[in-house]
Amino acid sequence: MPSTDEELVARSQGGDLDSFNQLVLRWERPIYALAYRVIGREEDARDVAQETFLRAFRALKGFKGQAKFSSWLYRIALNLCRDWMRRERRTPVAQAPEGVDIIELAGEATPSESIDDRVARHQIGRVVGKAMASLPEEQRNAIILKEYHGLTFQEIAELLDCPLSTVKTRLYQGLSVLRKQLQDAGVKSTFGG
Amino acid sequence: MCDSKELLVGYLYDELDAVERGTFETHIGNCAECHAEVAALRATRAQLTQWAPPDPDFAFTIVRRPTAPQPAPRFRISPVWGLAAAALLVMALGAAIAHPEVRYDNGSVVFSTGWNRQAPVQTTATAQTEAEWKAQVEGLNRRLRELESSAVSRQPAGASPVNADSDVLRQVRDLLSASEARQQRALSKVTADATQQRRADFAVINQSLTRLQNASDAEVRQYRDSLLRLGRVAYQQNSSQR
């Protein structure tokens, strides 16, 4: 039975590096994905993820468990993303590939997914990325944390330091903008639309 | 109800309690606009799932760097320990070369040094004391025999032997007093010689320590002067390179 985050954190605070590396293995992809969706650059997102864990490691002694370890990581990563955007003085970019390599997609396709479906999914993903990049930072972060990381309204409110109602408003407004942009881009959905 | 977007979002993400959920489901069953909006936003959420980041190649772990070996300490003489060690060395050398003596022994020349050998003054004094004691004892015995023989030869008939005995006792006491005085003089001389020798030894040690202190101060001054010269040369080189 795998150890919980709390158990691994406690052992890490006692100096067990293996436990901390288990936390890294468990959370590096979600943190990287968060950074990528916020800032839109693969290389920079990887750097942010690495820096997130370095900072967490250095500050681990001061982590008292008042929040979930994952929420603590998300907060560090979001702060780093905000620093990156201020430093770069730029809005996030949608770095989806313009062209689609059919052969590569064919290799990635699962038996239940045709190449056509695969190509369509990549194209939708590129459009979604562009639409997300156009959102205000507050709406984008709320949608990312809700849609891709499954945080509750309350967790998002604590992470973004805003009231619960504000989180719901940002989600509604952001989803509404995305809905319109995706419709304008001609993206068809197989789900209810 | 149509204006409550918080309820709509809560319903969309399934974060309503049972009562709120029931109330909102009743509403969208009767409100086509809200029903359509919920459906459209669900479709948008489904489209969002198509956006996936590139698969990264992670190789990130926290490792503990091996502790860098400490550089070997440069040889450095601590002033206090250096002085103490030097003082011990000087004292050992002083002990080794103190009281040199050259004597002819069993047909060969012998050179000896060191503190362990008894001081010549003390040795001479002790030898003199023993010789005097022997001479005095021998003299007393001889004097007693002379007195005994003279008393027997000069004693007239009827003479009192008490007078003769008192004379002998007086002479013996005189001899003993004279011997005691000589012993006191010899003992005083031995004590004075030993004190003089001790003072001379302390003077030698003090001289050695003084020389050591002067030598250390001179070395420190020399080292400091060398550093200052090197610093001046380095500064001049830097200035010329600029």
Interface residues (C-beta under 8 A of the other chain):
Chain A: L17 F20 N21 V24 E28 R29 Y32 A33 Y36 R37 E42 A45 R46 A49 Q50 F53 L54 F57 A96 R121 H122 I124 G125 V128 G129 M132 I143 K146 E147 Y148 T152 F153 S165 K168 T169 L171 Y172 L175 S176 L178 R179 L182 V187 S189 T190 F191 G192 G193
Chain B: K5 E6 L8 V9 G10 L12 Y13 E15 A39 A40 L41 R42 A43 T44 R45 A46 Q47 L48 T49 Q50 W51 A52 P53 P54 P56 F58 F60 T61 I62 V63 R64
